[in-house]
Amino acid sequence: MAELSMTPFEQALLKAVFAEAERLREEAISRAVKEFESSLREAVLKKAVDITSFYDINRDGPNLVLTVRHLPKP
């Protein structure tokens, strides 16, 4: 396989593109989490769901596990 040769400018440009892509990815994840939290909070306030939580401890460390159960409509 041939090795790519880049100028310092091309290397800097590539690094900037990857940094911007990572920033956009993080921003999208953050926005999705906020939207999920908002809809979940609304469902809880309407008493439409029951949430239980616990920590699952494994070799990767503690992980918060949420169980969301939709409640029957009254």
Predicted model as a PDB file, atoms N, CA, C, CB and O in Angstrom, pLDDT in the B-factor column:
MODEL        1                                                                  
ATOM      1  N   MET A   1       0.849  -1.166   0.000  1.00 52.00           N  
ATOM      2  CA  MET A   1       0.000   0.000   0.000  1.00 52.00           C  
ATOM      3  C   MET A   1       0.899   1.234   0.000  1.00 52.00           C  
ATOM      4  CB  MET A   1      -0.968  -0.005   1.221  1.00 52.00           C  
ATOM      5  O   MET A   1       1.871   1.308   0.751  1.00 52.00           O  
ATOM      6  N   ALA A   2       0.562   2.190  -0.844  1.00 57.00           N  
ATOM      7  CA  ALA A   2       1.350   3.415  -0.940  1.00 57.00           C  
ATOM      8  C   ALA A   2       1.072   4.310   0.260  1.00 57.00           C  
ATOM      9  CB  ALA A   2       1.041   4.162  -2.252  1.00 57.00           C  
ATOM     10  O   ALA A   2      -0.059   4.401   0.738  1.00 57.00           O  
ATOM     11  N   GLU A   3       2.106   4.958   0.729  1.00 69.00           N  
ATOM     12  CA  GLU A   3       1.966   5.858   1.869  1.00 69.00           C  
ATOM     13  C   GLU A   3       1.593   7.247   1.363  1.00 69.00           C  
ATOM     14  CB  GLU A   3       3.276   5.907   2.709  1.00 69.00           C  
ATOM     15  O   GLU A   3       2.176   7.732   0.393  1.00 69.00           O  
ATOM     16  N   LEU A   4       0.642   7.876   2.004  1.00 77.00           N  
ATOM     17  CA  LEU A   4       0.240   9.226   1.624  1.00 77.00           C  
ATOM     18  C   LEU A   4       1.243  10.236   2.143  1.00 77.00           C  
ATOM     19  CB  LEU A   4      -1.162   9.548   2.152  1.00 77.00           C  
ATOM     20  O   LEU A   4       1.725  10.140   3.272  1.00 77.00           O  
ATOM     21  N   SER A   5       1.538  11.182   1.317  1.00 89.00           N  
ATOM     22  CA  SER A   5       2.436  12.254   1.728  1.00 89.00           C  
ATOM     23  C   SER A   5       1.635  13.545   1.739  1.00 89.00           C  
ATOM     24  CB  SER A   5       3.683  12.362   0.779  1.00 89.00           C  
ATOM     25  O   SER A   5       1.065  13.942   0.723  1.00 89.00           O  
ATOM     26  N   MET A   6       1.596  14.198   2.895  1.00 88.00           N  
ATOM     27  CA  MET A   6       0.831  15.439   3.016  1.00 88.00           C  
ATOM     28  C   MET A   6       1.747  16.573   3.448  1.00 88.00           C  
ATOM     29  CB  MET A   6      -0.330  15.274   4.021  1.00 88.00           C  
ATOM     30  O   MET A   6       2.718  16.394   4.183  1.00 88.00           O  
ATOM     31  N   THR A   7       1.390  17.734   2.957  1.00 92.00           N  
ATOM     32  CA  THR A   7       2.112  18.926   3.383  1.00 92.00           C  
ATOM     33  C   THR A   7       1.652  19.273   4.795  1.00 92.00           C  
ATOM     34  CB  THR A   7       1.877  20.125   2.397  1.00 92.00           C  
ATOM     35  O   THR A   7       0.607  18.796   5.238  1.00 92.00           O  
ATOM     36  N   PRO A   8       2.423  20.102   5.510  1.00 91.00           N  
ATOM     37  CA  PRO A   8       1.976  20.531   6.834  1.00 91.00           C  
ATOM     38  C   PRO A   8       0.596  21.204   6.791  1.00 91.00           C  
ATOM     39  CB  PRO A   8       2.997  21.485   7.439  1.00 91.00           C  
ATOM     40  O   PRO A   8      -0.200  21.030   7.714  1.00 91.00           O  
ATOM     41  N   PHE A   9       0.312  21.959   5.747  1.00 93.00           N  
ATOM     42  CA  PHE A   9      -0.991  22.600   5.621  1.00 93.00           C  
ATOM     43  C   PHE A   9      -2.090  21.554   5.492  1.00 93.00           C  
ATOM     44  CB  PHE A   9      -1.013  23.549   4.415  1.00 93.00           C  
ATOM     45  O   PHE A   9      -3.129  21.662   6.142  1.00 93.00           O  
ATOM     46  N   GLU A  10      -1.868  20.541   4.656  1.00 92.00           N  
ATOM     47  CA  GLU A  10      -2.861  19.479   4.477  1.00 92.00           C  
ATOM     48  C   GLU A  10      -3.074  18.707   5.771  1.00 92.00           C  
ATOM     49  CB  GLU A  10      -2.429  18.524   3.361  1.00 92.00           C  
ATOM     50  O   GLU A  10      -4.203  18.333   6.087  1.00 92.00           O  
ATOM     51  N   GLN A  11      -2.012  18.465   6.517  1.00 91.00           N  
ATOM     52  CA  GLN A  11      -2.123  17.777   7.804  1.00 91.00           C  
ATOM     53  C   GLN A  11      -2.953  18.604   8.786  1.00 91.00           C  
ATOM     54  CB  GLN A  11      -0.724  17.497   8.391  1.00 91.00           C  
ATOM     55  O   GLN A  11      -3.816  18.071   9.484  1.00 91.00           O  
ATOM     56  N   ALA A  12      -2.683  19.916   8.832  1.00 93.00           N  
ATOM     57  CA  ALA A  12      -3.426  20.803   9.731  1.00 93.00           C  
ATOM     58  C   ALA A  12      -4.896  20.873   9.323  1.00 93.00           C  
ATOM     59  CB  ALA A  12      -2.807  22.215   9.732  1.00 93.00           C  
ATOM     60  O   ALA A  12      -5.786  20.881  10.174  1.00 93.00           O  
ATOM     61  N   LEU A  13      -5.138  20.924   8.024  1.00 93.00           N  
ATOM     62  CA  LEU A  13      -6.512  20.980   7.525  1.00 93.00           C  
ATOM     63  C   LEU A  13      -7.259  19.697   7.883  1.00 93.00           C  
ATOM     64  CB  LEU A  13      -6.528  21.202   5.997  1.00 93.00           C  
ATOM     65  O   LEU A  13      -8.403  19.748   8.336  1.00 93.00           O  
ATOM     66  N   LEU A  14      -6.618  18.557   7.682  1.00 92.00           N  
ATOM     67  CA  LEU A  14      -7.228  17.273   8.021  1.00 92.00           C  
ATOM     68  C   LEU A  14      -7.522  17.193   9.520  1.00 92.00           C  
ATOM     69  CB  LEU A  14      -6.310  16.111   7.594  1.00 92.00           C  
ATOM     70  O   LEU A  14      -8.583  16.722   9.928  1.00 92.00           O  
ATOM     71  N   LYS A  15      -6.579  17.654  10.326  1.00 94.00           N  
ATOM     72  CA  LYS A  15      -6.776  17.652  11.775  1.00 94.00           C  
ATOM     73  C   LYS A  15      -7.952  18.539  12.158  1.00 94.00           C  
ATOM     74  CB  LYS A  15      -5.502  18.121  12.493  1.00 94.00           C  
ATOM     75  O   LYS A  15      -8.744  18.175  13.027  1.00 94.00           O  
ATOM     76  N   ALA A  16      -8.075  19.697  11.521  1.00 95.00           N  
ATOM     77  CA  ALA A  16      -9.188  20.610  11.802  1.00 95.00           C  
ATOM     78  C   ALA A  16     -10.524  19.998  11.384  1.00 95.00           C  
ATOM     79  CB  ALA A  16      -8.975  21.950  11.080  1.00 95.00           C  
ATOM     80  O   ALA A  16     -11.527  20.161  12.079  1.00 95.00           O  
ATOM     81  N   VAL A  17     -10.538  19.302  10.263  1.00 95.00           N  
ATOM     82  CA  VAL A  17     -11.773  18.659   9.795  1.00 95.00           C  
ATOM     83  C   VAL A  17     -12.216  17.586  10.786  1.00 95.00           C  
ATOM     84  CB  VAL A  17     -11.571  18.041   8.387  1.00 95.00           C  
ATOM     85  O   VAL A  17     -13.394  17.502  11.131  1.00 95.00           O  
ATOM     86  N   PHE A  18     -11.266  16.763  11.244  1.00 94.00           N  
ATOM     87  CA  PHE A  18     -11.608  15.719  12.215  1.00 94.00           C  
ATOM     88  C   PHE A  18     -12.059  16.324  13.548  1.00 94.00           C  
ATOM     89  CB  PHE A  18     -10.405  14.787  12.441  1.00 94.00           C  
ATOM     90  O   PHE A  18     -12.970  15.798  14.187  1.00 94.00           O  
ATOM     91  N   ALA A  19     -11.434  17.414  13.967  1.00 95.00           N  
ATOM     92  CA  ALA A  19     -11.830  18.076  15.217  1.00 95.00           C  
ATOM     93  C   ALA A  19     -13.256  18.621  15.100  1.00 95.00           C  
ATOM     94  CB  ALA A  19     -10.843  19.224  15.565  1.00 95.00           C  
ATOM     95  O   ALA A  19     -14.050  18.499  16.032  1.00 95.00           O  
ATOM     96  N   GLU A  20     -13.573  19.218  13.957  1.00 95.00           N  
ATOM     97  CA  GLU A  20     -14.921  19.750  13.749  1.00 95.00           C  
ATOM     98  C   GLU A  20     -15.944  18.620  13.690  1.00 95.00           C  
ATOM     99  CB  GLU A  20     -14.979  20.585  12.458  1.00 95.00           C  
ATOM    100  O   GLU A  20     -17.041  18.753  14.231  1.00 95.00           O  
ATOM    101  N   ALA A  21     -15.599  17.520  13.045  1.00 94.00           N  
ATOM    102  CA  ALA A  21     -16.506  16.375  12.990  1.00 94.00           C  
ATOM    103  C   ALA A  21     -16.776  15.833  14.396  1.00 94.00           C  
ATOM    104  CB  ALA A  21     -15.921  15.266  12.092  1.00 94.00           C  
ATOM    105  O   ALA A  21     -17.911  15.481  14.717  1.00 94.00           O  
ATOM    106  N   GLU A  22     -15.749  15.765  15.225  1.00 94.00           N  
ATOM    107  CA  GLU A  22     -15.922  15.294  16.604  1.00 94.00           C  
ATOM    108  C   GLU A  22     -16.794  16.262  17.403  1.00 94.00           C  
ATOM    109  CB  GLU A  22     -14.550  15.124  17.292  1.00 94.00           C  
ATOM    110  O   GLU A  22     -17.640  15.833  18.189  1.00 94.00           O  
ATOM    111  N   ARG A  23     -16.591  17.562  17.204  1.00 94.00           N  
ATOM    112  CA  ARG A  23     -17.404  18.567  17.904  1.00 94.00           C  
ATOM    113  C   ARG A  23     -18.871  18.421  17.503  1.00 94.00           C  
ATOM    114  CB  ARG A  23     -16.898  20.006  17.590  1.00 94.00           C  
ATOM    115  O   ARG A  23     -19.754  18.456  18.360  1.00 94.00           O  
ATOM    116  N   LEU A  24     -19.134  18.258  16.213  1.00 94.00           N  
ATOM    117  CA  LEU A  24     -20.512  18.097  15.736  1.00 94.00           C  
ATOM    118  C   LEU A  24     -21.137  16.820  16.271  1.00 94.00           C  
ATOM    119  CB  LEU A  24     -20.550  18.092  14.209  1.00 94.00           C  
ATOM    120  O   LEU A  24     -22.321  16.801  16.609  1.00 94.00           O  
ATOM    121  N   ARG A  25     -20.355  15.759  16.349  1.00 93.00           N  
ATOM    122  CA  ARG A  25     -20.837  14.487  16.896  1.00 93.00           C  
ATOM    123  C   ARG A  25     -21.235  14.648  18.350  1.00 93.00           C  
ATOM    124  CB  ARG A  25     -19.767  13.396  16.759  1.00 93.00           C  
ATOM    125  O   ARG A  25     -22.311  14.212  18.760  1.00 93.00           O  
ATOM    126  N   GLU A  26     -20.361  15.277  19.134  1.00 92.00           N  
ATOM    127  CA  GLU A  26     -20.651  15.507  20.553  1.00 92.00           C  
ATOM    128  C   GLU A  26     -21.879  16.396  20.724  1.00 92.00           C  
ATOM    129  CB  GLU A  26     -19.439  16.145  21.253  1.00 92.00           C  
ATOM    130  O   GLU A  26     -22.700  16.164  21.612  1.00 92.00           O  
ATOM    131  N   GLU A  27     -22.001  17.406  19.877  1.00 93.00           N  
ATOM    132  CA  GLU A  27     -23.148  18.309  19.938  1.00 93.00           C  
ATOM    133  C   GLU A  27     -24.444  17.557  19.627  1.00 93.00           C  
ATOM    134  CB  GLU A  27     -22.963  19.482  18.955  1.00 93.00           C  
ATOM    135  O   GLU A  27     -25.462  17.771  20.286  1.00 93.00           O  
ATOM    136  N   ALA A  28     -24.404  16.687  18.635  1.00 93.00           N  
ATOM    137  CA  ALA A  28     -25.588  15.899  18.267  1.00 93.00           C  
ATOM    138  C   ALA A  28     -25.980  14.949  19.390  1.00 93.00           C  
ATOM    139  CB  ALA A  28     -25.330  15.106  16.975  1.00 93.00           C  
ATOM    140  O   ALA A  28     -27.164  14.798  19.692  1.00 93.00           O  
ATOM    141  N   ILE A  29     -25.000  14.312  20.008  1.00 90.00           N  
ATOM    142  CA  ILE A  29     -25.277  13.406  21.128  1.00 90.00           C  
ATOM    143  C   ILE A  29     -25.884  14.195  22.286  1.00 90.00           C  
ATOM    144  CB  ILE A  29     -23.980  12.674  21.586  1.00 90.00           C  
ATOM    145  O   ILE A  29     -26.871  13.767  22.885  1.00 90.00           O  
ATOM    146  N   SER A  30     -25.301  15.329  22.594  1.00 89.00           N  
ATOM    147  CA  SER A  30     -25.807  16.160  23.692  1.00 89.00           C  
ATOM    148  C   SER A  30     -27.250  16.592  23.430  1.00 89.00           C  
ATOM    149  CB  SER A  30     -24.912  17.400  23.887  1.00 89.00           C  
ATOM    150  O   SER A  30     -28.087  16.550  24.332  1.00 89.00           O  
ATOM    151  N   ARG A  31     -27.537  17.007  22.193  1.00 91.00           N  
ATOM    152  CA  ARG A  31     -28.893  17.446  21.844  1.00 91.00           C  
ATOM    153  C   ARG A  31     -29.874  16.280  21.969  1.00 91.00           C  
ATOM    154  CB  ARG A  31     -28.927  18.028  20.406  1.00 91.00           C  
ATOM    155  O   ARG A  31     -30.980  16.458  22.479  1.00 91.00           O  
ATOM    156  N   ALA A  32     -29.481  15.091  21.508  1.00 90.00           N  
ATOM    157  CA  ALA A  32     -30.361  13.917  21.585  1.00 90.00           C  
ATOM    158  C   ALA A  32     -30.637  13.534  23.035  1.00 90.00           C  
ATOM    159  CB  ALA A  32     -29.736  12.726  20.837  1.00 90.00           C  
ATOM    160  O   ALA A  32     -31.764  13.180  23.383  1.00 90.00           O  
ATOM    161  N   VAL A  33     -29.614  13.604  23.877  1.00 86.00           N  
ATOM    162  CA  VAL A  33     -29.787  13.283  25.294  1.00 86.00           C  
ATOM    163  C   VAL A  33     -30.738  14.282  25.950  1.00 86.00           C  
ATOM    164  CB  VAL A  33     -28.424  13.280  26.024  1.00 86.00           C  
ATOM    165  O   VAL A  33     -31.618  13.890  26.716  1.00 86.00           O  
ATOM    166  N   LYS A  34     -30.564  15.567  25.652  1.00 89.00           N  
ATOM    167  CA  LYS A  34     -31.452  16.587  26.222  1.00 89.00           C  
ATOM    168  C   LYS A  34     -32.897  16.375  25.793  1.00 89.00           C  
ATOM    169  CB  LYS A  34     -30.991  17.983  25.810  1.00 89.00           C  
ATOM    170  O   LYS A  34     -33.813  16.521  26.602  1.00 89.00           O  
ATOM    171  N   GLU A  35     -33.109  16.029  24.515  1.00 89.00           N  
ATOM    172  CA  GLU A  35     -34.468  15.770  24.033  1.00 89.00           C  
ATOM    173  C   GLU A  35     -35.069  14.551  24.721  1.00 89.00           C  
ATOM    174  CB  GLU A  35     -34.468  15.568  22.514  1.00 89.00           C  
ATOM    175  O   GLU A  35     -36.243  14.562  25.092  1.00 89.00           O  
ATOM    176  N   PHE A  36     -34.273  13.503  24.892  1.00 84.00           N  
ATOM    177  CA  PHE A  36     -34.735  12.304  25.585  1.00 84.00           C  
ATOM    178  C   PHE A  36     -35.092  12.627  27.030  1.00 84.00           C  
ATOM    179  CB  PHE A  36     -33.666  11.203  25.535  1.00 84.00           C  
ATOM    180  O   PHE A  36     -36.147  12.214  27.513  1.00 84.00           O  
ATOM    181  N   GLU A  37     -34.219  13.366  27.731  1.00 84.00           N  
ATOM    182  CA  GLU A  37     -34.482  13.732  29.117  1.00 84.00           C  
ATOM    183  C   GLU A  37     -35.761  14.545  29.229  1.00 84.00           C  
ATOM    184  CB  GLU A  37     -33.306  14.516  29.696  1.00 84.00           C  
ATOM    185  O   GLU A  37     -36.552  14.336  30.149  1.00 84.00           O  
ATOM    186  N   SER A  38     -35.968  15.464  28.304  1.00 87.00           N  
ATOM    187  CA  SER A  38     -37.161  16.301  28.331  1.00 87.00           C  
ATOM    188  C   SER A  38     -38.425  15.473  28.145  1.00 87.00           C  
ATOM    189  CB  SER A  38     -37.076  17.373  27.256  1.00 87.00           C  
ATOM    190  O   SER A  38     -39.394  15.653  28.882  1.00 87.00           O  
ATOM    191  N   SER A  39     -38.429  14.566  27.168  1.00 85.00           N  
ATOM    192  CA  SER A  39     -39.627  13.751  26.930  1.00 85.00           C  
ATOM    193  C   SER A  39     -39.857  12.786  28.086  1.00 85.00           C  
ATOM    194  CB  SER A  39     -39.500  12.971  25.606  1.00 85.00           C  
ATOM    195  O   SER A  39     -41.003  12.518  28.447  1.00 85.00           O  
ATOM    196  N   LEU A  40     -38.781  12.259  28.670  1.00 82.00           N  
ATOM    197  CA  LEU A  40     -38.924  11.356  29.805  1.00 82.00           C  
ATOM    198  C   LEU A  40     -39.472  12.113  31.017  1.00 82.00           C  
ATOM    199  CB  LEU A  40     -37.571  10.696  30.145  1.00 82.00           C  
ATOM    200  O   LEU A  40     -40.351  11.614  31.720  1.00 82.00           O  
ATOM    201  N   ARG A  41     -38.952  13.312  31.256  1.00 82.00           N  
ATOM    202  CA  ARG A  41     -39.433  14.136  32.373  1.00 82.00           C  
ATOM    203  C   ARG A  41     -40.925  14.436  32.203  1.00 82.00           C  
ATOM    204  CB  ARG A  41     -38.623  15.459  32.466  1.00 82.00           C  
ATOM    205  O   ARG A  41     -41.688  14.376  33.167  1.00 82.00           O  
ATOM    206  N   GLU A  42     -41.332  14.757  30.976  1.00 85.00           N  
ATOM    207  CA  GLU A  42     -42.740  15.045  30.703  1.00 85.00           C  
ATOM    208  C   GLU A  42     -43.603  13.819  30.980  1.00 85.00           C  
ATOM    209  CB  GLU A  42     -42.926  15.507  29.247  1.00 85.00           C  
ATOM    210  O   GLU A  42     -44.679  13.944  31.564  1.00 85.00           O  
ATOM    211  N   ALA A  43     -43.153  12.652  30.576  1.00 82.00           N  
ATOM    212  CA  ALA A  43     -43.903  11.414  30.804  1.00 82.00           C  
ATOM    213  C   ALA A  43     -44.024  11.116  32.296  1.00 82.00           C  
ATOM    214  CB  ALA A  43     -43.226  10.234  30.083  1.00 82.00           C  
ATOM    215  O   ALA A  43     -45.067  10.659  32.765  1.00 82.00           O  
ATOM    216  N   VAL A  44     -42.947  11.380  33.038  1.00 79.00           N  
ATOM    217  CA  VAL A  44     -42.980  11.148  34.485  1.00 79.00           C  
ATOM    218  C   VAL A  44     -43.969  12.105  35.142  1.00 79.00           C  
ATOM    219  CB  VAL A  44     -41.569  11.321  35.104  1.00 79.00           C  
ATOM    220  O   VAL A  44     -44.747  11.699  36.005  1.00 79.00           O  
ATOM    221  N   LEU A  45     -43.941  13.363  34.740  1.00 81.00           N  
ATOM    222  CA  LEU A  45     -44.866  14.345  35.321  1.00 81.00           C  
ATOM    223  C   LEU A  45     -46.317  13.984  35.030  1.00 81.00           C  
ATOM    224  CB  LEU A  45     -44.563  15.746  34.784  1.00 81.00           C  
ATOM    225  O   LEU A  45     -47.200  14.247  35.846  1.00 81.00           O  
ATOM    226  N   LYS A  46     -46.563  13.386  33.875  1.00 83.00           N  
ATOM    227  CA  LYS A  46     -47.917  12.964  33.518  1.00 83.00           C  
ATOM    228  C   LYS A  46     -48.265  11.616  34.138  1.00 83.00           C  
ATOM    229  CB  LYS A  46     -48.065  12.892  32.002  1.00 83.00           C  
ATOM    230  O   LYS A  46     -49.361  11.092  33.939  1.00 83.00           O  
ATOM    231  N   LYS A  47     -47.314  11.060  34.895  1.00 81.00           N  
ATOM    232  CA  LYS A  47     -47.474   9.754  35.526  1.00 81.00           C  
ATOM    233  C   LYS A  47     -47.790   8.666  34.497  1.00 81.00           C  
ATOM    234  CB  LYS A  47     -48.576   9.813  36.581  1.00 81.00           C  
ATOM    235  O   LYS A  47     -48.591   7.763  34.741  1.00 81.00           O  
ATOM    236  N   ALA A  48     -47.134   8.784  33.337  1.00 82.00           N  
ATOM    237  CA  ALA A  48     -47.342   7.819  32.258  1.00 82.00           C  
ATOM    238  C   ALA A  48     -46.315   6.693  32.306  1.00 82.00           C  
ATOM    239  CB  ALA A  48     -47.282   8.519  30.905  1.00 82.00           C  
ATOM    240  O   ALA A  48     -46.480   5.668  31.644  1.00 82.00           O  
ATOM    241  N   VAL A  49     -45.255   6.884  33.090  1.00 81.00           N  
ATOM    242  CA  VAL A  49     -44.212   5.864  33.166  1.00 81.00           C  
ATOM    243  C   VAL A  49     -43.766   5.685  34.605  1.00 81.00           C  
ATOM    244  CB  VAL A  49     -43.013   6.237  32.276  1.00 81.00           C  
ATOM    245  O   VAL A  49     -43.932   6.567  35.447  1.00 81.00           O  
ATOM    246  N   ASP A  50     -43.205   4.533  34.858  1.00 82.00           N  
ATOM    247  CA  ASP A  50     -42.590   4.223  36.141  1.00 82.00           C  
ATOM    248  C   ASP A  50     -41.124   3.932  35.846  1.00 82.00           C  
ATOM    249  CB  ASP A  50     -43.304   3.003  36.870  1.00 82.00           C  
ATOM    250  O   ASP A  50     -40.812   3.164  34.935  1.00 82.00           O  
ATOM    251  N   ILE A  51     -40.239   4.535  36.603  1.00 80.00           N  
ATOM    252  CA  ILE A  51     -38.816   4.360  36.346  1.00 80.00           C  
ATOM    253  C   ILE A  51     -38.151   3.744  37.565  1.00 80.00           C  
ATOM    254  CB  ILE A  51     -38.150   5.704  35.983  1.00 80.00           C  
ATOM    255  O   ILE A  51     -38.321   4.216  38.690  1.00 80.00           O  
ATOM    256  N   THR A  52     -37.401   2.697  37.328  1.00 82.00           N  
ATOM    257  CA  THR A  52     -36.566   2.133  38.376  1.00 82.00           C  
ATOM    258  C   THR A  52     -35.130   2.211  37.875  1.00 82.00           C  
ATOM    259  CB  THR A  52     -36.985   0.649  38.732  1.00 82.00           C  
ATOM    260  O   THR A  52     -34.873   2.158  36.672  1.00 82.00           O  
ATOM    261  N   SER A  53     -34.210   2.336  38.806  1.00 79.00           N  
ATOM    262  CA  SER A  53     -32.808   2.427  38.400  1.00 79.00           C  
ATOM    263  C   SER A  53     -31.936   1.618  39.343  1.00 79.00           C  
ATOM    264  CB  SER A  53     -32.343   3.893  38.368  1.00 79.00           C  
ATOM    265  O   SER A  53     -32.281   1.402  40.505  1.00 79.00           O  
ATOM    266  N   PHE A  54     -30.813   1.180  38.828  1.00 76.00           N  
ATOM    267  CA  PHE A  54     -29.827   0.489  39.645  1.00 76.00           C  
ATOM    268  C   PHE A  54     -28.488   0.595  38.936  1.00 76.00           C  
ATOM    269  CB  PHE A  54     -30.225  -1.004  39.892  1.00 76.00           C  
ATOM    270  O   PHE A  54     -28.422   0.893  37.744  1.00 76.00           O  
ATOM    271  N   TYR A  55     -27.429   0.349  39.681  1.00 77.00           N  
ATOM    272  CA  TYR A  55     -26.096   0.345  39.086  1.00 77.00           C  
ATOM    273  C   TYR A  55     -25.679  -1.085  38.826  1.00 77.00           C  
ATOM    274  CB  TYR A  55     -25.069   1.058  39.999  1.00 77.00           C  
ATOM    275  O   TYR A  55     -25.738  -1.937  39.713  1.00 77.00           O  
ATOM    276  N   ASP A  56     -25.261  -1.335  37.616  1.00 80.00           N  
ATOM    277  CA  ASP A  56     -24.736  -2.634  37.217  1.00 80.00           C  
ATOM    278  C   ASP A  56     -23.216  -2.507  37.255  1.00 80.00           C  
ATOM    279  CB  ASP A  56     -25.260  -3.076  35.781  1.00 80.00           C  
ATOM    280  O   ASP A  56     -22.629  -1.783  36.451  1.00 80.00           O  
ATOM    281  N   ILE A  57     -22.590  -3.202  38.178  1.00 79.00           N  
ATOM    282  CA  ILE A  57     -21.135  -3.131  38.313  1.00 79.00           C  
ATOM    283  C   ILE A  57     -20.533  -4.288  37.525  1.00 79.00           C  
ATOM    284  CB  ILE A  57     -20.693  -3.180  39.820  1.00 79.00           C  
ATOM    285  O   ILE A  57     -20.823  -5.453  37.796  1.00 79.00           O  
ATOM    286  N   ASN A  58     -19.702  -3.962  36.560  1.00 78.00           N  
ATOM    287  CA  ASN A  58     -19.022  -5.009  35.784  1.00 78.00           C  
ATOM    288  C   ASN A  58     -17.577  -4.600  35.559  1.00 78.00           C  
ATOM    289  CB  ASN A  58     -19.740  -5.260  34.423  1.00 78.00           C  
ATOM    290  O   ASN A  58     -17.095  -3.632  36.147  1.00 78.00           O  
ATOM    291  N   ARG A  59     -16.901  -5.336  34.713  1.00 77.00           N  
ATOM    292  CA  ARG A  59     -15.469  -5.068  34.537  1.00 77.00           C  
ATOM    293  C   ARG A  59     -15.193  -3.701  33.923  1.00 77.00           C  
ATOM    294  CB  ARG A  59     -14.850  -6.139  33.670  1.00 77.00           C  
ATOM    295  O   ARG A  59     -14.080  -3.188  34.036  1.00 77.00           O  
ATOM    296  N   ASP A  60     -16.198  -3.103  33.271  1.00 77.00           N  
ATOM    297  CA  ASP A  60     -16.039  -1.770  32.701  1.00 77.00           C  
ATOM    298  C   ASP A  60     -16.342  -0.673  33.706  1.00 77.00           C  
ATOM    299  CB  ASP A  60     -16.930  -1.613  31.496  1.00 77.00           C  
ATOM    300  O   ASP A  60     -16.211   0.511  33.394  1.00 77.00           O  
ATOM    301  N   GLY A  61     -16.745  -1.054  34.905  1.00 76.00           N  
ATOM    302  CA  GLY A  61     -17.091  -0.069  35.927  1.00 76.00           C  
ATOM    303  C   GLY A  61     -18.594  -0.002  36.111  1.00 76.00           C  
ATOM    304  O   GLY A  61     -19.337  -0.773  35.505  1.00 76.00           O  
ATOM    305  N   PRO A  62     -19.042   0.928  36.953  1.00 76.00           N  
ATOM    306  CA  PRO A  62     -20.479   1.035  37.215  1.00 76.00           C  
ATOM    307  C   PRO A  62     -21.228   1.646  36.027  1.00 76.00           C  
ATOM    308  CB  PRO A  62     -20.724   1.875  38.471  1.00 76.00           C  
ATOM    309  O   PRO A  62     -20.765   2.607  35.412  1.00 76.00           O  
ATOM    310  N   ASN A  63     -22.367   1.080  35.724  1.00 79.00           N  
ATOM    311  CA  ASN A  63     -23.238   1.596  34.668  1.00 79.00           C  
ATOM    312  C   ASN A  63     -24.622   1.783  35.254  1.00 79.00           C  
ATOM    313  CB  ASN A  63     -23.276   0.639  33.430  1.00 79.00           C  
ATOM    314  O   ASN A  63     -25.167   0.871  35.874  1.00 79.00           O  
ATOM    315  N   LEU A  64     -25.184   2.949  35.061  1.00 77.00           N  
ATOM    316  CA  LEU A  64     -26.543   3.195  35.516  1.00 77.00           C  
ATOM    317  C   LEU A  64     -27.508   2.543  34.535  1.00 77.00           C  
ATOM    318  CB  LEU A  64     -26.826   4.721  35.650  1.00 77.00           C  
ATOM    319  O   LEU A  64     -27.434   2.776  33.329  1.00 77.00           O  
ATOM    320  N   VAL A  65     -28.402   1.734  35.058  1.00 81.00           N  
ATOM    321  CA  VAL A  65     -29.402   1.058  34.229  1.00 81.00           C  
ATOM    322  C   VAL A  65     -30.763   1.590  34.644  1.00 81.00           C  
ATOM    323  CB  VAL A  65     -29.327  -0.513  34.379  1.00 81.00           C  
ATOM    324  O   VAL A  65     -31.142   1.523  35.814  1.00 81.00           O  
ATOM    325  N   LEU A  66     -31.489   2.118  33.673  1.00 78.00           N  
ATOM    326  CA  LEU A  66     -32.833   2.600  33.928  1.00 78.00           C  
ATOM    327  C   LEU A  66     -33.834   1.671  33.255  1.00 78.00           C  
ATOM    328  CB  LEU A  66     -33.005   4.052  33.428  1.00 78.00           C  
ATOM    329  O   LEU A  66     -33.653   1.269  32.106  1.00 78.00           O  
ATOM    330  N   THR A  67     -34.878   1.342  33.979  1.00 82.00           N  
ATOM    331  CA  THR A  67     -35.976   0.563  33.408  1.00 82.00           C  
ATOM    332  C   THR A  67     -37.184   1.495  33.373  1.00 82.00           C  
ATOM    333  CB  THR A  67     -36.273  -0.762  34.249  1.00 82.00           C  
ATOM    334  O   THR A  67     -37.633   1.993  34.405  1.00 82.00           O  
ATOM    335  N   VAL A  68     -37.685   1.713  32.204  1.00 80.00           N  
ATOM    336  CA  VAL A  68     -38.850   2.602  32.033  1.00 80.00           C  
ATOM    337  C   VAL A  68     -40.021   1.734  31.618  1.00 80.00           C  
ATOM    338  CB  VAL A  68     -38.577   3.742  30.966  1.00 80.00           C  
ATOM    339  O   VAL A  68     -39.972   1.043  30.601  1.00 80.00           O  
ATOM    340  N   ARG A  69     -41.074   1.780  32.419  1.00 82.00           N  
ATOM    341  CA  ARG A  69     -42.264   0.968  32.146  1.00 82.00           C  
ATOM    342  C   ARG A  69     -43.442   1.909  31.930  1.00 82.00           C  
ATOM    343  CB  ARG A  69     -42.556  -0.040  33.318  1.00 82.00           C  
ATOM    344  O   ARG A  69     -43.756   2.741  32.780  1.00 82.00           O  
ATOM    345  N   HIS A  70     -44.086   1.761  30.775  1.00 79.00           N  
ATOM    346  CA  HIS A  70     -45.279   2.575  30.520  1.00 79.00           C  
ATOM    347  C   HIS A  70     -46.416   2.065  31.392  1.00 79.00           C  
ATOM    348  CB  HIS A  70     -45.680   2.538  29.009  1.00 79.00           C  
ATOM    349  O   HIS A  70     -46.669   0.862  31.459  1.00 79.00           O  
ATOM    350  N   LEU A  71     -47.084   2.970  32.045  1.00 80.00           N  
ATOM    351  CA  LEU A  71     -48.204   2.618  32.915  1.00 80.00           C  
ATOM    352  C   LEU A  71     -49.501   2.626  32.114  1.00 80.00           C  
ATOM    353  CB  LEU A  71     -48.300   3.594  34.113  1.00 80.00           C  
ATOM    354  O   LEU A  71     -49.655   3.409  31.178  1.00 80.00           O  
ATOM    355  N   PRO A  72     -50.433   1.747  32.487  1.00 80.00           N  
ATOM    356  CA  PRO A  72     -51.724   1.759  31.776  1.00 80.00           C  
ATOM    357  C   PRO A  72     -52.455   3.070  32.018  1.00 80.00           C  
ATOM    358  CB  PRO A  72     -52.608   0.573  32.224  1.00 80.00           C  
ATOM    359  O   PRO A  72     -52.350   3.667  33.090  1.00 80.00           O  
ATOM    360  N   LYS A  73     -53.186   3.504  31.023  1.00 74.00           N  
ATOM    361  CA  LYS A  73     -53.953   4.756  31.177  1.00 74.00           C  
ATOM    362  C   LYS A  73     -55.087   4.518  32.147  1.00 74.00           C  
ATOM    363  CB  LYS A  73     -54.504   5.265  29.807  1.00 74.00           C  
ATOM    364  O   LYS A  73     -55.752   3.484  32.094  1.00 74.00           O  
ATOM    365  N   PRO A  74     -55.310   5.481  33.040  1.00 67.00           N  
ATOM    366  CA  PRO A  74     -56.400   5.304  34.019  1.00 67.00           C  
ATOM    367  C   PRO A  74     -57.767   5.321  33.383  1.00 67.00           C  
ATOM    368  CB  PRO A  74     -56.335   6.379  35.071  1.00 67.00           C  
ATOM    369  O   PRO A  74     -58.773   5.184  34.078  1.00 67.00           O  
TER     370      PRO A  74                                                      
ENDMDL                                                                          
END                                                                             
